[in-house]
């Protein structure tokens, strides 16, 4: 087993310097910290959790709040959670996963128990009830998501407003003038979940600038719900030639329904999705898409949180720029 003294020799510093890097008790220059962290990674050093907690009054645990709701696409949530756990482990932290829909009560429990040094919160609403507790606590926290008011908070997210705008721009460039959005389940919008609201805001705003008509319809899971939503869209706007899908569960049933109706993709209808890369690539028609950078979101959240724990971080908003990949599902308007 690698010892702290061996890490010190490898990094060319004293054992006390390595200890201060791990505990955060004293300020260490950025260059020295990076040198020590590199030696820790190369040697595979794992500090004794019990001894480190006693020495630093830390638990070396990060609480990750991931409410697992039936209206959310769980694979994306879990991909973010895995990225959080992997990155946290690289920094010497373990992750306490909280999956209940407790809201503020879960935040109070974590703050009051001392079980975790810091928190990462997901499924962020525009007016999230958990935020006043975070702003009033000494415990560091990071949001994966963007509320309406980000003051006093650190947030990491895909720029969903720019994502919606990018999808409209792509279809408008191909000549589509009537676009419909097949959105998340109605409950997601009823909760004013940040990512869903911001996507629609960005999409509508850019559509107005480009003179493109937009129809947004939330959509529940299941074939029947998707069939009813598509029928409603085409009844209300028969000239719809472009579809933006922000509902991973709707992708394959939608493509099947279009085939059944004799509508070819992309010759008759173009489809652009906001979804994980794997969903887009493996669809029956490879989808033009903006991918969800789940791993990057999880990694950045932990990096910001560790910096705050060590006294190096500041409140900031980090938005990941969207990237649209063109595949077989989008083409010129008929």
Secondary structure as UniProt FT lines:
FT   HELIX           4..11
FT   HELIX           15..23
FT   HELIX           30..43
FT   HELIX           49..56
FT   STRAND          61..65
FT   TURN            70..71
FT   HELIX           74..90
FT   TURN            91..92
FT   STRAND          94..98
FT   HELIX           104..113
FT   STRAND          118..121
FT   TURN            126..127
FT   TURN            129..130
FT   HELIX           131..135
FT   STRAND          140..144
FT   TURN            151..152
FT   STRAND          155..158
FT   HELIX           160..173
FT   TURN            174..175
FT   STRAND          178..182
FT   HELIX           186..190
FT   TURN            191..192
FT   HELIX           194..210
FT   STRAND          213..217
FT   HELIX           223..236
FT   TURN            238..239
FT   STRAND          242..245
FT   HELIX           248..250
FT   HELIX           251..260
FT   TURN            261..262
FT   TURN            265..268
FT   STRAND          270..275
FT   HELIX           277..282
FT   STRAND          288..291
FT   HELIX           294..309
FT   TURN            310..311
FT   STRAND          317..320
FT   STRAND          324..325
FT   TURN            328..329
//
